[in-house]
Amino acid sequence: MIAPSQRSTTLGGLSYYLTRAWKRSARFRVGVVIVSAITVLAFLSPFVVPYPSEGWGFVPINQTVEAGQPPSLAHLFGTDDKGRDLLSRVLLGSSTALLQIVLVVGLSLAIGMTVGVFAAYYKGALDTVLNYIIEVFLALPAILIAVPLRMVFGPGLHVVVMAMVLTWWAWYGRVANVYARSVCEMEFVTLSKLSGLPGYKIIFRHVLSNTSPPVVVQAVTDFGSVLLEASAINFLGFGLPPDYPDWGVIAQNGFYYILKMPWISLIPGLFILITALGFSLVGDALRDELDPKLRRRWRLWF
C-alpha cells in the first residue's frame, strides 16, 4: 500500500492535475484543443481524404496537368510536383506523425523508466554501470543512428522508431533515476524493506508508481520534440520512403521547389509547428501543476 503522503503523486492522481490544469490554465486548454484536433484528423483522415490513392503516394494519370497547382477549390492545399493532392497527403501525414510519437515515447518510456528505477533502487555498481550506459546513449544523435539502420534494414517506419528509441530511452532513464532516488529515501520504502517485502514488489508497488507521474508529464512535454526530430530524420531522407504520407517527407519533396511552389513545404511545416506547440502547451501546464516551482513567468500572459 502506498503511503498516504504519496497518494497525490501516483498515476491515479494525474486525473486531479488534469482537471486542475483545465480549470486554471488557458495554455492547457489551448494545447488540448490543438492536440484533440490533430488526433481527430489522424483517426478520420483515411475516411475523409478527397484523393486517397494520391494521399498514399500514387501519381495521378494526368500528372503533367495537375502538377504544381496552387491552392484552389479543387485542391484546397494545392498539388505537389507530381500532381498529388496535398490536402490528402497532409491529412494522412497526421496519422503517421502521431504513430511515430506514440511508438517512440511509449517504448522509450518503458525501457528508460525500468532501467532508471532499478538503478536507483539497487544502487552500488549496478547504478554506476547503468548510468554510464545512459550517458553513452544520451550522447548519440538519432539522425546519425538512422543512417546505418536505413542502409541495413531499408527505408521505413521501423528505422525512425529504432533510431529514436535508442537515444530517447536514456533521457527517460535519467529523469526516472533522479526522481526514483528521492522516492527510495522515503520512510515507506524503508519500512517496506524492513518488513521483508521482495525488492521487485517494492519497485513496482511503491517506487515505480510514485516516480511515474513526473516522468509521464515530461514525456507529454517531449511529444513536440519527438515530432520535430522524427520529421527531421524523414526530411533528410534517412527514414520513411520518398512517397510516404509524412509531414517531413512532404516538406522534403517540396524543398527543391521552395521558390516556385512554396506551399508544398510550407503547409506540412505549419502542421509540424502547430502540433509541436500544442503538445508543449499541454506538457508545460501539467508540469506547472505538478510542481509550482517550475512555473514560468510567461504564464502571466495566459
C-alpha positions as CSV (number, residue, x, y, z in Angstrom):
1,M,0.0,0.0,0.0
2,I,1.3,3.4,-0.9
3,A,1.9,5.9,1.8
4,P,-0.9,8.4,2.3
5,S,1.5,11.3,1.9
6,Q,2.4,10.0,-1.6
7,R,-1.1,9.4,-3.0
8,S,-1.2,12.7,-4.8
9,T,1.9,11.7,-6.9
10,T,0.6,8.3,-8.1
11,L,-0.7,7.7,-11.6
12,G,-4.3,7.9,-10.2
13,G,-3.5,11.4,-9.1
14,L,-2.8,12.5,-12.6
15,S,-6.6,13.0,-13.2
16,Y,-6.6,15.6,-10.4
17,Y,-3.8,17.5,-12.1
18,L,-5.5,17.3,-15.5
19,T,-8.7,18.7,-14.0
20,R,-6.9,21.4,-12.2
21,A,-4.9,22.4,-15.2
22,W,-8.0,22.6,-17.3
23,K,-9.6,24.9,-14.8
24,R,-6.6,27.1,-14.1
25,S,-4.5,27.2,-17.3
26,A,-5.6,28.8,-20.6
27,R,-2.4,27.3,-22.1
28,F,-3.5,23.9,-21.2
29,R,-7.0,24.4,-22.8
30,V,-5.4,25.8,-26.0
31,G,-3.0,22.9,-26.1
32,V,-5.7,20.3,-25.6
33,V,-7.8,21.8,-28.4
34,I,-4.9,21.7,-30.8
35,V,-3.9,18.1,-29.8
36,S,-7.5,17.0,-29.9
37,A,-8.0,18.4,-33.4
38,I,-4.9,16.7,-34.7
39,T,-5.9,13.4,-33.1
40,V,-9.3,13.6,-34.7
41,L,-7.8,14.3,-38.1
42,A,-5.4,11.4,-37.6
43,F,-8.2,8.9,-37.0
44,L,-10.6,10.3,-39.6
45,S,-8.1,11.0,-42.4
46,P,-8.2,7.6,-44.0
47,F,-12.0,8.0,-44.5
48,V,-12.3,11.7,-45.4
49,V,-9.4,12.5,-47.7
50,P,-10.6,13.6,-51.1
51,Y,-8.0,11.6,-53.0
52,P,-6.9,8.5,-51.0
53,S,-4.6,7.0,-53.7
54,E,-2.8,10.3,-54.2
55,G,-2.5,10.7,-50.4
56,W,-0.7,7.4,-50.2
57,G,1.8,8.4,-52.9
58,F,0.3,7.2,-56.2
59,V,0.9,9.6,-59.0
60,P,-2.3,10.6,-60.9
61,I,-2.7,9.8,-64.6
62,N,-2.9,13.4,-65.6
63,Q,0.3,14.3,-63.7
64,T,1.5,16.9,-66.1
65,V,-1.8,18.8,-65.9
66,E,-2.2,18.6,-62.1
67,A,1.4,19.1,-61.1
68,G,2.3,22.3,-59.1
69,Q,-1.2,23.8,-58.9
70,P,-1.6,26.4,-56.2
71,P,-4.4,26.1,-53.5
72,S,-7.8,26.3,-55.1
73,L,-11.4,25.0,-54.6
74,A,-10.5,21.8,-56.4
75,H,-7.3,21.3,-54.3
76,L,-7.5,23.3,-51.0
77,F,-3.8,22.9,-50.3
78,G,-2.8,22.7,-53.9
79,T,-0.8,19.9,-55.5
80,D,2.8,18.8,-55.3
81,D,5.4,18.5,-58.0
82,K,3.9,15.1,-59.1
83,G,0.3,16.3,-59.2
84,R,-0.8,14.7,-56.0
85,D,-3.4,16.4,-53.8
86,L,-1.5,18.0,-50.9
87,L,-4.5,18.1,-48.6
88,S,-4.9,14.3,-48.8
89,R,-1.2,13.7,-48.1
90,V,-1.1,16.2,-45.2
91,L,-4.1,14.7,-43.6
92,L,-2.8,11.2,-43.8
93,G,0.5,12.5,-42.6
94,S,-1.2,13.4,-39.2
95,S,-1.7,9.6,-38.6
96,T,2.0,9.0,-39.4
97,A,3.1,11.8,-37.0
98,L,1.0,10.5,-34.1
99,L,2.0,6.9,-34.7
100,Q,5.7,7.9,-34.6
101,I,5.2,9.9,-31.4
102,V,3.3,7.1,-29.6
103,L,5.8,4.4,-30.6
104,V,8.9,6.3,-29.8
105,V,7.8,7.8,-26.5
106,G,6.0,4.6,-25.4
107,L,8.9,2.3,-26.0
108,S,11.5,4.8,-24.7
109,L,9.4,5.4,-21.5
110,A,9.1,1.7,-20.8
111,I,12.8,1.0,-21.2
112,G,14.1,4.2,-19.6
113,M,11.8,4.0,-16.5
114,T,12.7,0.4,-15.9
115,V,16.4,1.0,-16.1
116,G,16.3,4.2,-14.2
117,V,14.2,2.9,-11.3
118,F,16.2,-0.4,-10.9
119,A,19.4,1.6,-10.9
120,A,18.2,4.0,-8.2
121,Y,16.8,1.2,-6.0
122,Y,19.8,-1.2,-6.1
123,K,22.4,1.5,-6.2
124,G,26.1,0.5,-6.0
125,A,27.9,-1.0,-9.0
126,L,24.6,-1.5,-10.9
127,D,23.7,2.1,-10.6
128,T,27.1,3.2,-11.7
129,V,27.2,0.9,-14.8
130,L,23.6,1.8,-15.9
131,N,24.3,5.5,-15.5
132,Y,27.4,5.2,-17.7
133,I,25.4,3.4,-20.3
134,I,22.7,6.1,-20.1
135,E,25.4,8.8,-20.6
136,V,26.7,7.0,-23.7
137,F,23.3,6.8,-25.4
138,L,22.5,10.4,-24.4
139,A,25.5,11.5,-26.5
140,L,24.3,9.7,-29.6
141,P,22.2,11.7,-32.1
142,A,19.3,9.8,-33.6
143,I,20.0,11.2,-37.1
144,L,23.4,9.5,-37.2
145,I,22.0,6.3,-35.9
146,A,19.3,6.3,-38.6
147,V,21.9,6.4,-41.4
148,P,23.3,2.9,-40.8
149,L,19.9,1.5,-39.8
150,R,18.5,2.6,-43.2
151,M,21.4,1.0,-45.0
152,V,20.9,-2.3,-43.2
153,F,17.1,-2.5,-42.9
154,G,16.0,-0.2,-45.8
155,P,13.6,2.8,-45.5
156,G,10.6,2.5,-43.3
157,L,8.9,3.5,-40.1
158,H,11.0,0.9,-38.2
159,V,14.2,2.9,-38.9
160,V,12.8,6.1,-37.4
161,V,11.4,4.3,-34.4
162,M,14.6,2.3,-33.7
163,A,16.9,5.2,-34.2
164,M,15.0,7.5,-31.8
165,V,14.3,4.9,-29.2
166,L,18.0,4.1,-28.9
167,T,18.6,7.7,-27.8
168,W,15.3,8.7,-26.1
169,W,15.2,5.8,-23.6
170,A,18.3,7.2,-22.0
171,W,16.7,10.6,-21.4
172,Y,13.8,8.9,-19.6
173,G,16.2,6.7,-17.7
174,R,18.0,9.7,-16.4
175,V,14.8,11.5,-15.4
176,A,13.3,8.4,-13.8
177,N,16.6,7.8,-11.9
178,V,16.6,11.2,-10.4
179,Y,13.0,11.0,-9.1
180,A,13.4,7.4,-8.0
181,R,16.5,8.2,-5.9
182,S,14.4,10.6,-3.8
183,V,11.5,8.1,-3.5
184,C,13.8,5.3,-2.4
185,E,15.0,7.5,0.5
186,M,11.4,7.9,1.9
187,E,10.2,6.2,5.0
188,F,7.5,4.0,3.5
189,V,10.2,2.4,1.2
190,T,12.5,1.8,4.1
191,L,9.6,0.3,6.1
192,S,8.8,-2.0,3.2
193,K,12.4,-3.2,3.1
194,L,12.4,-3.9,6.8
195,S,9.1,-5.8,6.6
196,G,10.7,-8.3,4.2
197,L,8.9,-7.3,1.1
198,P,10.8,-8.5,-2.0
199,G,12.7,-5.9,-3.9
200,Y,10.8,-6.3,-7.2
201,K,7.5,-5.8,-5.3
202,I,8.8,-2.6,-3.6
203,I,9.9,-1.3,-7.0
204,F,6.6,-1.9,-8.8
205,R,4.3,-1.2,-5.9
206,H,5.9,1.8,-4.4
207,V,8.9,3.3,-6.3
208,L,7.7,3.0,-9.8
209,S,4.1,4.2,-9.0
210,N,5.5,7.3,-7.3
211,T,8.1,8.0,-9.9
212,S,5.8,7.7,-12.9
213,P,3.7,10.9,-12.8
214,P,6.5,13.5,-13.2
215,V,8.2,11.3,-15.8
216,V,4.9,10.8,-17.8
217,V,4.4,14.6,-17.7
218,Q,7.9,15.1,-19.0
219,A,7.1,12.6,-21.8
220,V,4.0,14.6,-22.8
221,T,6.2,17.7,-22.9
222,D,8.6,15.8,-25.2
223,F,5.9,14.9,-27.7
224,G,6.7,18.0,-29.7
225,S,10.4,17.4,-29.6
226,V,9.9,13.8,-30.8
227,L,7.8,15.0,-33.7
228,L,10.4,17.6,-34.7
229,E,13.2,15.0,-34.6
230,A,11.3,12.4,-36.5
231,S,10.3,15.0,-39.1
232,A,14.0,16.0,-39.4
233,I,15.1,12.4,-40.0
234,N,12.4,11.9,-42.7
235,F,13.2,15.3,-44.2
236,L,16.8,14.3,-44.7
237,G,15.7,11.1,-46.3
238,F,17.0,8.7,-43.6
239,G,13.6,7.3,-42.5
240,L,10.4,6.8,-44.5
241,P,10.3,6.2,-48.2
242,P,10.1,9.3,-50.5
243,D,6.4,9.0,-51.3
244,Y,5.1,8.1,-47.8
245,P,2.5,10.5,-46.4
246,D,4.6,12.1,-43.7
247,W,5.0,15.8,-42.9
248,G,8.8,15.6,-43.0
249,V,8.8,13.7,-46.3
250,I,6.3,16.1,-47.9
251,A,8.3,19.1,-46.9
252,Q,11.4,17.5,-48.4
253,N,9.6,16.8,-51.6
254,G,8.9,20.5,-52.0
255,F,12.3,21.7,-50.9
256,Y,13.7,21.9,-54.4
257,Y,10.6,23.9,-55.5
258,I,10.5,26.2,-52.5
259,L,10.6,29.4,-54.6
260,K,8.3,28.2,-57.4
261,M,5.8,26.1,-55.3
262,P,6.3,27.2,-51.6
263,W,3.0,25.7,-50.4
264,I,4.4,22.1,-50.7
265,S,6.9,22.7,-47.9
266,L,5.1,25.5,-46.1
267,I,1.8,23.6,-45.3
268,P,3.3,20.5,-43.7
269,G,5.8,22.7,-41.9
270,L,2.9,24.6,-40.3
271,F,1.3,21.4,-39.2
272,I,4.5,20.3,-37.6
273,L,4.8,23.7,-35.8
274,I,1.2,23.8,-34.6
275,T,1.2,20.2,-33.4
276,A,4.5,20.6,-31.5
277,L,3.2,23.8,-30.0
278,G,0.0,22.0,-28.8
279,F,2.0,19.3,-27.1
280,S,4.4,21.8,-25.5
281,L,1.5,23.8,-24.1
282,V,-0.2,20.7,-22.5
283,G,3.1,19.4,-21.1
284,D,4.2,22.7,-19.7
285,A,0.8,23.4,-18.0
286,L,0.8,19.9,-16.4
287,R,4.4,20.3,-15.2
288,D,3.5,23.6,-13.6
289,E,0.6,22.0,-11.8
290,L,2.7,19.1,-10.7
291,D,5.5,21.3,-9.4
292,P,4.5,25.0,-9.0
293,K,8.2,25.9,-8.5
294,L,8.7,25.2,-12.2
295,R,6.0,27.7,-13.2
296,R,7.3,30.0,-16.0
297,R,7.0,33.8,-15.9
298,W,5.3,34.0,-19.2
299,R,2.3,32.2,-17.7
300,L,1.2,35.6,-16.6
301,W,0.1,36.3,-20.2
302,F,-2.0,33.1,-20.3
